[in-house]
Amino acid sequence: MKKSTLIISSILVFMMLLAGCASDKGNSDKENNVKGNNAETEPVKASQPPGEAVSTKLLDKPLNLKVMTVDSSPQIVTDAPVFDYIHTLTNVKLNLEPVPNANYDQKAQTLIATNNLPDVMRIPNGKPYFAEAAKNGLFLPISDYLDYAPNLKKLIEENKDISKGQVNGKLFGFPLLGKWKLQLAQAPMIRMDLIEKLDLKVPTTFEELYEVLKKFKEAYPDKIPFTNREGSPNLLSSLGFAMGSGYKIYYDPDVYGGRYVYGPAHEEFKAPLEFLHRLYSEKLLDPDYALNTGDAMKEKLSSGKALFYFDNNSFGEQFTMALKPTDPDAHFDLLLPMENQFGQKRNLMYKKDWLHHFVINAKVDRPEDVVKFLDWMYGEEGTLTTNYGIKGEHYNIVDGEPVIAEEIINKYADVKDPFRTMQNALGIGFQAFTLNVDERPMALLSSDELVEWSTKFKVENGYMFDVPPPPLNDEEINRVKTLLSKIDTLVNQEVDKFIIGTKPLSEFDSFAQKLKDSGALEIEDIYNEANKRFLASNP
């Protein structure tokens, strides 16, 4: 990254900070227009100045914690310097066990089924096995320990979405929150240099996208026009939503004024299946789409083997950087939401908060101290440490704000993925282990283009926040589990057959009806009734 770019990015971030971290109450349309999503209020502050070492450690006695979390690319450095610093501040020795994203759900469910949990583990939001395990007493009920968690207690009062993670009226996990985020989205990203080179029209509809991908294949027969990661679930939750449907149970803002819908059970789900089948049959979709890991997708896009993806827009920046040394004109750019066959223009953007659950093993020793430590991560000292590293070495406080040290910026400025590589090397941020994510370093280490893309993710441009599932009661959890065990299995077995063509799309109606007969509509009713109940009790 050029020095001038760094300076401009720094000025941009400084201007954002001067503007103040805008209120995010209710995520209103007006508030969605800012570049970053910023928390409305600050957690309870430590008594010491920001980043200063405390005179006594957080805990009186040493505590070892085994923490299972999601590994990513670049990989987490489990002996990164910040973990020793956390030990110095808190008396907590962290033993991280990173598990690759592709295998994470399977590993988590196996540990839950055998009741062989680590001390702390992350469970992504919306996973049905979370509620079942909580109901069966495997996780510590955090609600019973809020006297040891003043930061979380305050945040619960301010952010009603946290309570959506409750099971039978209790909170069983520390939610992953976004203190400050550069707004990102599940967006269509394309090699804009090739559109210009081939004198093609920038697609504004999915039919026009098909034509562009076809032209790409004609001009570059050895390339893959469209690739992805994590198979049909990823494709049908991002592209599927943009095309008017969604994958499995999701919230659709356009159905009867907004309802939870089991997408594959409805006619609208046929459109993305038809589109993907057409791409697959004409060799426009990656033939290995169903098997691609995140690393495989990134390798294809960063090497020039693939030319389009529909996923996290921030990846486009790292792909462009990887291509530049051999192809100076190469660059990925954002496509605004394209019109689908229903006349809609809609894409999902990431919410301020992930709301993933960091659960505590119900059998953990010294539960009060474990709660106290996790709550520390929401406080000022914990947030700074887990997002910026060691004060005076990795960052400094300038005019009351944390600023990454220039030597750290320079060290990672020219690597393939500066922000994530820095995070993992230092052991900080979302990529490692934190509960209150501050992504201002991302803006500093990112290109001007990524910051510019963030300004386009607005409701008036067709972007919508994903809506987390509502809390279910005990009876609903049991019923949904029974229904989903059959219905999700049917979807998993049949969806790829429609895309690949081993099952004709003429059989889609009978497939959708089979899902309805198996209880898909009952699942919708359960979710929507639970949501009404939640909204009534959390006005």
WOLIN-V543592 format. One record per pair of residues at least 24 apart in sequence whose ideal C-beta (glycine too) atoms are under 10 Angstrom apart, sorted by the first residue. I is the first residue (numbers start at 0). GAP is how many residues later the second one is. Records with the same first field share a line. If there is no record, write none. Layout:
I=GAP + GAP
This chain:
0=320 + 408 + 409 + 411 + 412 + 413 + 414 + 417 + 444 + 445 + 446 + 447
1=411 + 412 + 445
2=406 + 407 + 410
3=444
4=408 + 441 + 442 + 443 + 444
5=400 + 403 + 404 + 407 + 438 + 439
7=439 + 440 + 443
8=400 + 433 + 434 + 435 + 436 + 437 + 438 + 439 + 441 + 442
9=393 + 394 + 396 + 399 + 433 + 434
11=431 + 432 + 434 + 436 + 439 + 440
12=167 + 169 + 388 + 390 + 391 + 427 + 428 + 429 + 430 + 431 + 433 + 438
13=384 + 385 + 387 + 389 + 430
15=164 + 166 + 424 + 427 + 435
16=163 + 382 + 383 + 384 + 386 + 423 + 426
17=381 + 383
20=158 + 159 + 419
23=134 + 135 + 154 + 156 + 157 + 327 + 328 + 329
24=133 + 134 + 135
25=134
26=134 + 324 + 325 + 326 + 432 + 438
27=431
28=429 + 430 + 431
29=428 + 429
30=321 + 428
31=151 + 317 + 320 + 425 + 426 + 427 + 428 + 429 + 431 + 432 + 433
32=150 + 422 + 424 + 425 + 426 + 427 + 428
33=149 + 420 + 421 + 423 + 424
34=146 + 147 + 148 + 408 + 416 + 417 + 418 + 419 + 420 + 421 + 422
35=142 + 144 + 145 + 146 + 147 + 316 + 403 + 404 + 406 + 407 + 415 + 418 + 419
36=141 + 142 + 143 + 144 + 145 + 146 + 147 + 312 + 313 + 314 + 315 + 316 + 402 + 417 + 420 + 428
37=140 + 141 + 142 + 143 + 314 + 400 + 402
38=116 + 119 + 120 + 138 + 139 + 140 + 141 + 142 + 313 + 314 + 397 + 399
39=118 + 119 + 312
40=113 + 114 + 116 + 117 + 118
41=109 + 112 + 113 + 137 + 336 + 337 + 338 + 341
42=107 + 108 + 109 + 111 + 112 + 115 + 134 + 136 + 332 + 333 + 334 + 335 + 336 + 337 + 339 + 340 + 392 + 393
43=105 + 106 + 107 + 108 + 109 + 110 + 111 + 331 + 334 + 335 + 336
44=106 + 334 + 335 + 336 + 338
45=43 + 105 + 330 + 333 + 334 + 335 + 336 + 337 + 338
46=333 + 334
47=332 + 333
48=331 + 332 + 342 + 348 + 351
49=330 + 331 + 333 + 334 + 338 + 341 + 347 + 350 + 351 + 352
50=329 + 330 + 333 + 334 + 337 + 338 + 339 + 340 + 341 + 344 + 345 + 346 + 351
51=329 + 332 + 339 + 340 + 345
52=32 + 35 + 36 + 328 + 332 + 337 + 338 + 339
53=34 + 35 + 36 + 327
55=35
56=30 + 31 + 32 + 33 + 34 + 35
57=28 + 31 + 32 + 33 + 34 + 311 + 314 + 315 + 317 + 318 + 321 + 323 + 324
58=30 + 31 + 32 + 33 + 307 + 309 + 310 + 311 + 313 + 314 + 317
59=31 + 309
60=30 + 305 + 308
61=25 + 28 + 29 + 30 + 31
62=24 + 27 + 28 + 29 + 30 + 31 + 56 + 301 + 302 + 303 + 306 + 307 + 309 + 310
63=28 + 29 + 30 + 31 + 55 + 301
64=27 + 28 + 29 + 30 + 31 + 53 + 54 + 55 + 295 + 296 + 299 + 300 + 304 + 305 + 308 + 309 + 368
65=27 + 28 + 29 + 30 + 31 + 51 + 52 + 53 + 54 + 55 + 295 + 298
66=27 + 28 + 29 + 30 + 31 + 51 + 52 + 53 + 54 + 55 + 291 + 307 + 366
67=27 + 28 + 29 + 30 + 31 + 36 + 39 + 40 + 43 + 49 + 50 + 51 + 52 + 53 + 54 + 55 + 290 + 291
68=27 + 28 + 29 + 30 + 35 + 49 + 51 + 52 + 53 + 287 + 289 + 362 + 363 + 364
69=28 + 29 + 30 + 31 + 33 + 34 + 35 + 38 + 52 + 54 + 286 + 360 + 361
70=25 + 26 + 27 + 28 + 29 + 30 + 31 + 32 + 33 + 353 + 360
71=26 + 28 + 29 + 222 + 223 + 348 + 351 + 352 + 358 + 359 + 360
72=27 + 28 + 220 + 221 + 222 + 225 + 226 + 344 + 347 + 348 + 351 + 358
73=341 + 342 + 343 + 346 + 347 + 348 + 349 + 350 + 351 + 357
74=25 + 349 + 356
75=347 + 348 + 349 + 351 + 355 + 356 + 357
76=346 + 347 + 348 + 349 + 350 + 354 + 355
77=346 + 349 + 354 + 355
78=348
79=309 + 343 + 344 + 345 + 346 + 347 + 348 + 352 + 353
80=308 + 309 + 312 + 313 + 344 + 345 + 346 + 347
81=303 + 304 + 305 + 306 + 307 + 308 + 311 + 312 + 341 + 343 + 344 + 345 + 346 + 347 + 350 + 351 + 352
82=303 + 343 + 344 + 345 + 349 + 350
83=306 + 343
84=300 + 301 + 304 + 305 + 306 + 308 + 309 + 341 + 342
85=287 + 290 + 291 + 296 + 299 + 300 + 304 + 341 + 347
87=297 + 302
88=287 + 292 + 293 + 296 + 301
89=279 + 282 + 283 + 286 + 287 + 291 + 292 + 295
90=278 + 282
91=277 + 278 + 280 + 281 + 282 + 284
93=25 + 26 + 279 + 333 + 338 + 339
94=24
95=24 + 331 + 336 + 337
96=24
97=326 + 333 + 334 + 335
99=193 + 194 + 195
100=128 + 129 + 192 + 193 + 194
101=127 + 128 + 129 + 189 + 190 + 191 + 192 + 193 + 194
102=190
104=24
107=25 + 251
108=24
110=27 + 250
111=24 + 26 + 27 + 247
112=25
114=246 + 247 + 248
115=245
116=242 + 243 + 244 + 245 + 246 + 247
117=241 + 242 + 243 + 246
118=240 + 241 + 242 + 244 + 245 + 246 + 247 + 248 + 251
119=53 + 54 + 238 + 239 + 240 + 241 + 244 + 250 + 253 + 254 + 313
120=52 + 236 + 237 + 238 + 239 + 240
121=51 + 52 + 54 + 232 + 234 + 235 + 236 + 237 + 311 + 313
122=42 + 49 + 50 + 233 + 234 + 235 + 236
123=52 + 230 + 231 + 232 + 233
124=36 + 39 + 40 + 48 + 50 + 51 + 226 + 228 + 229 + 230 + 231 + 232 + 341 + 343 + 344
125=38 + 39 + 122 + 123 + 124 + 229 + 230 + 231 + 340 + 342 + 343
126=229 + 230 + 342
127=121 + 341 + 344 + 349 + 352 + 353 + 356 + 357 + 360
128=352
129=35 + 37 + 42 + 43 + 226 + 227 + 229 + 347
130=34 + 35 + 36 + 37 + 41 + 226 + 338 + 340 + 341 + 342 + 343 + 345 + 346 + 347 + 349 + 350
131=35 + 345 + 346 + 348 + 349
132=34 + 39 + 226 + 229
133=31 + 32 + 33 + 34 + 36 + 37 + 38 + 39 + 223 + 225 + 228 + 343
134=32 + 33 + 35 + 37 + 337 + 338 + 339 + 342 + 343 + 346
135=226
136=35 + 225 + 226
137=34 + 221 + 223 + 224 + 225
138=28 + 31 + 32 + 33 + 34 + 218 + 220 + 221 + 222 + 223 + 225
139=32 + 33 + 219 + 220 + 221 + 222 + 223 + 224 + 227 + 230 + 231
140=26 + 27 + 28 + 29 + 30 + 31 + 219 + 221 + 226
141=24 + 28 + 29 + 30 + 31 + 32 + 33 + 215 + 216 + 217 + 218 + 225 + 229 + 232 + 233
142=24 + 26 + 27 + 28 + 29
143=26 + 27 + 223 + 227
144=26 + 215 + 222 + 223 + 225 + 226 + 227 + 229 + 230
145=25 + 225 + 229
146=221 + 224 + 225
147=219 + 220 + 221 + 222 + 223 + 224 + 225 + 226 + 227
148=25 + 219 + 222 + 223 + 224 + 225 + 226 + 227 + 229
149=222 + 225 + 228 + 229
150=223 + 224 + 225 + 226 + 227 + 228 + 229 + 231 + 232 + 284 + 285
151=25 + 219 + 222 + 223 + 225 + 226 + 227 + 283
152=222 + 225
153=224
154=198 + 220 + 223 + 280 + 281
158=193 + 194 + 196
159=374 + 375 + 377 + 378 + 379
160=190 + 191 + 192 + 194 + 306 + 307 + 377
161=191 + 193 + 306
162=307 + 308 + 371 + 374 + 375
163=191 + 303 + 304 + 305 + 306 + 307 + 366 + 367 + 370 + 374
164=190 + 191 + 192 + 303 + 304 + 306
165=304 + 305 + 306 + 307 + 368
166=190 + 304 + 305 + 306 + 307 + 310
167=303 + 304 + 305 + 306 + 307 + 308 + 309
168=302 + 304 + 305 + 368
169=301
170=186 + 300
171=185 + 187 + 188 + 190
172=182 + 183 + 184 + 185 + 186 + 187 + 201
173=182 + 183 + 184 + 185 + 186 + 196 + 197 + 200 + 201 + 203 + 204 + 261 + 262
174=178 + 179 + 180 + 181 + 182 + 183 + 203 + 260 + 261 + 293
175=177 + 178 + 179 + 180 + 181 + 182 + 201 + 254 + 258 + 259 + 260 + 261
176=175 + 176 + 177 + 178 + 179 + 200 + 201 + 206 + 257 + 258 + 259 + 260
177=172 + 173 + 174 + 175 + 176 + 177 + 252 + 258 + 259 + 260 + 261
178=173 + 174 + 199 + 204 + 208 + 255 + 256 + 257 + 258 + 259 + 260 + 261
179=172 + 203 + 207 + 256 + 257 + 258 + 259 + 260 + 261 + 262 + 263
180=169 + 170 + 171 + 172 + 173 + 249 + 256 + 257 + 258 + 259 + 261 + 262 + 273
181=132 + 168 + 237 + 257 + 258 + 259 + 260 + 261 + 264 + 268 + 269 + 271 + 272 + 275
182=130 + 166 + 167 + 168 + 169 + 256 + 268 + 270 + 271 + 272 + 273 + 274 + 275 + 280
183=128 + 129 + 130 + 131 + 165 + 166 + 255 + 258 + 266 + 269 + 270 + 273
184=53 + 126 + 127 + 128 + 129 + 149 + 152 + 162 + 163 + 164 + 165 + 268 + 269 + 271 + 272 + 276 + 278 + 279 + 280
185=48 + 51 + 52 + 53 + 55 + 56 + 124 + 125 + 126 + 127 + 161 + 162 + 163 + 164 + 277 + 280
186=51 + 55 + 122 + 123 + 124 + 125 + 126 + 127 + 128 + 129 + 147 + 148 + 149 + 150 + 160 + 161 + 162 + 266 + 269 + 270 + 276
187=38 + 50 + 51 + 54 + 120 + 121 + 122 + 123 + 125 + 145 + 146 + 147 + 148 + 149 + 150 + 159
188=112 + 118 + 119 + 120 + 121 + 122 + 123 + 124 + 125 + 126 + 127 + 128 + 130 + 131 + 143 + 144 + 145 + 146 + 264
189=26 + 35 + 36 + 117 + 118 + 119 + 120 + 126 + 141 + 142 + 143 + 144 + 145
190=25 + 29 + 32 + 34 + 110 + 113 + 115 + 116 + 117 + 125 + 128 + 129 + 132 + 136 + 138 + 139 + 140 + 141 + 142
191=124 + 128 + 137 + 138 + 139 + 140 + 141 + 142 + 143
192=114 + 127 + 130 + 134 + 135 + 136 + 137 + 138 + 139 + 140
193=25 + 26 + 29 + 31 + 110 + 113 + 114 + 135 + 136 + 137
194=112 + 138 + 140
195=133 + 135 + 137
196=132
201=131 + 133 + 134 + 136
202=105 + 132 + 133 + 135 + 136
203=131 + 132 + 133 + 134 + 135 + 141
204=133 + 134 + 135 + 136 + 138 + 140
205=33 + 36 + 37 + 38 + 65 + 66 + 69 + 132 + 133 + 134 + 135
206=68 + 131 + 132 + 133 + 134
207=127 + 130 + 131
208=30 + 66 + 70 + 75 + 99 + 101 + 126 + 129
209=65 + 68 + 69 + 72 + 74
211=72 + 95 + 96 + 123
212=65 + 66 + 69 + 71 + 72 + 94 + 95
213=64 + 65 + 68 + 69 + 70
215=68 + 90 + 91 + 92
216=62 + 65 + 66 + 67 + 90
218=88
219=84 + 85 + 87
220=62
221=83
222=77 + 81 + 82 + 83 + 84 + 85
223=59 + 60 + 61 + 62 + 63 + 64 + 65 + 76 + 77 + 81 + 82 + 83 + 84
224=54 + 57 + 58 + 59 + 60 + 61 + 81 + 82 + 83
225=50 + 53 + 54 + 58 + 59 + 60 + 63 + 80 + 81 + 82 + 83 + 84
226=58 + 59 + 60 + 61 + 62 + 65 + 69 + 70 + 71 + 72 + 73 + 74 + 78 + 79 + 80 + 81 + 82 + 83 + 84
227=48 + 57 + 58 + 60 + 61 + 62 + 64 + 66 + 68 + 69 + 72 + 73 + 78 + 80 + 81 + 82 + 83
228=57 + 60 + 63 + 64 + 65 + 66 + 67 + 68 + 69 + 71 + 72 + 80 + 82 + 83 + 86
229=59 + 60 + 61 + 62 + 63 + 64 + 66 + 67 + 81
230=57 + 58 + 59 + 60 + 61 + 62 + 261 + 264 + 265 + 268
231=40 + 41 + 44 + 57 + 58 + 259 + 260 + 263 + 264 + 266 + 267 + 268
232=57 + 258 + 259 + 262
233=55 + 58 + 60 + 63 + 75 + 76 + 77
234=37 + 40 + 41 + 50 + 54 + 55 + 75 + 76 + 260 + 264
235=27 + 28 + 33 + 36 + 37 + 40 + 255 + 259 + 263
236=26 + 111 + 229
237=34 + 71 + 72 + 73 + 74 + 109 + 110
238=33 + 36 + 37 + 70 + 71 + 72 + 99 + 101 + 108
239=24 + 28 + 29 + 31 + 32 + 33 + 35 + 36 + 70 + 108
240=31 + 99 + 103 + 105 + 106 + 107 + 223 + 225
241=30 + 68 + 95 + 96 + 97 + 98 + 102 + 103 + 104 + 105 + 106 + 220
242=25 + 26 + 27 + 28 + 29 + 30 + 31 + 32 + 33 + 95 + 97 + 98 + 99 + 101 + 103
243=24 + 25 + 26 + 27 + 28 + 96 + 97 + 98 + 99 + 100 + 102
244=24 + 25 + 26 + 27 + 28 + 95 + 97
245=26 + 102 + 220
246=25 + 244 + 248
247=236 + 239 + 240 + 243 + 244 + 247 + 272 + 275
248=220 + 231 + 235 + 238 + 239 + 271 + 274 + 275 + 277 + 278
249=98 + 216 + 217 + 219 + 277
250=213 + 214 + 215 + 216 + 217 + 218 + 219 + 276 + 277 + 280
251=94 + 212 + 215
252=93 + 211 + 212 + 214
253=88 + 90 + 92 + 210
254=269
255=272
257=209 + 270 + 273
258=265 + 266 + 268 + 269 + 272
259=207 + 209 + 210 + 263 + 264 + 265 + 266 + 267 + 268 + 269 + 270 + 271
260=259 + 260 + 262 + 263 + 266 + 267
261=221 + 222 + 225 + 226 + 229 + 250 + 253 + 254 + 257 + 258 + 259 + 260 + 261 + 262 + 265
262=228 + 249 + 252 + 257
263=223 + 224 + 226 + 227 + 230 + 231 + 234 + 244 + 247 + 248 + 251 + 256
264=222 + 225 + 226 + 246 + 247 + 248 + 249 + 250 + 251 + 252 + 253 + 254 + 255 + 256 + 258 + 259
265=246 + 249 + 250 + 254 + 255 + 258
266=241 + 242 + 245
267=72 + 73 + 74 + 76
268=222 + 226 + 229 + 239 + 242 + 243 + 246
269=228 + 235 + 238 + 239 + 241 + 242
270=69 + 70 + 71
271=68 + 69 + 223 + 226 + 227
272=222 + 223 + 224 + 225 + 226 + 230 + 232 + 235 + 238
273=67 + 224 + 225 + 231 + 234
274=65 + 66 + 224
275=219 + 220 + 222 + 223 + 224
276=220 + 221 + 222 + 223 + 224 + 226 + 227 + 228
277=221 + 223 + 227
278=220
279=216 + 218 + 219 + 220 + 221
280=218 + 219 + 220
283=24
284=214 + 215
286=213
288=207 + 210 + 211
289=205 + 206 + 209 + 210
297=24 + 118 + 119
300=31
301=30 + 114 + 115
303=26
306=25
307=24 + 27
309=25 + 37
311=38
312=34 + 36 + 37 + 137 + 140 + 141 + 143 + 144
313=36 + 103 + 105 + 106 + 125 + 128 + 132 + 133 + 136 + 139 + 140
314=102
315=131 + 133 + 134 + 137
316=100 + 101 + 102 + 128 + 129 + 130 + 132 + 133 + 134 + 136
317=97 + 98 + 99 + 100 + 101 + 102 + 103 + 128 + 129 + 132
318=97 + 98
319=127 + 129 + 130
320=93 + 94 + 95 + 96 + 97 + 126
321=94 + 95
330=116 + 118
331=117
332=116 + 120
333=115 + 116 + 118 + 119 + 120 + 122 + 123
335=120 + 121 + 125 + 126 + 127
336=119 + 124 + 125 + 126 + 127
337=124
338=123
343=118
344=116 + 117 + 118
345=115 + 116 + 117 + 118
346=110 + 114 + 115 + 116 + 117
347=115 + 116 + 117 + 118 + 119
348=105 + 107 + 108 + 109 + 110 + 112 + 113 + 114 + 115 + 116 + 117
349=107 + 113 + 115 + 116
350=114 + 115 + 116 + 117
351=85 + 113
352=83 + 84 + 115
353=76 + 83 + 114
354=113 + 114
355=74 + 79
357=75 + 76 + 77
373=61
374=60
375=59
376=56 + 57 + 58 + 59
377=56 + 57 + 58
378=57
379=56
381=52 + 53 + 54
382=51 + 52 + 53 + 54 + 55
383=44 + 52 + 54
384=42 + 43 + 49
385=41 + 42 + 43 + 44 + 46 + 47 + 48 + 49 + 50 + 51 + 52
386=36 + 39 + 41 + 42 + 43 + 45 + 47 + 49 + 50 + 51 + 52 + 53 + 54
387=38 + 40 + 41 + 50 + 52 + 53
388=33 + 34 + 36 + 37 + 38 + 39 + 40 + 52
389=36 + 37 + 38
392=33
393=28 + 32 + 33 + 34 + 47
394=31 + 33 + 46
400=39
401=36 + 38 + 39
402=37 + 38 + 41
403=24 + 36 + 37 + 40 + 41
407=33 + 37
408=32 + 35 + 36
411=29 + 33
412=31 + 32
414=30
416=28
417=24 + 26 + 27 + 28 + 29
418=24 + 25 + 26 + 27 + 31
419=25
420=24
466=64
468=58 + 61 + 62 + 65
469=56 + 57 + 58 + 59 + 60 + 61 + 62 + 63 + 64 + 65
470=59 + 60 + 62 + 63 + 66 + 67
471=54 + 55 + 57 + 58 + 59 + 61 + 62
472=53 + 57 + 60
474=51
475=47 + 50 + 51 + 53 + 54 + 57
476=49 + 53
478=40 + 43 + 44 + 47
479=39 + 42 + 43 + 46 + 47 + 50
481=37
482=35 + 36 + 37 + 39 + 40 + 43
483=34 + 35 + 36 + 39
485=28 + 29 + 32 + 33 + 34
486=27 + 28 + 29 + 30 + 31 + 32 + 33 + 35 + 36
487=27 + 35
488=29
489=24 + 25 + 28 + 30
490=24 + 29
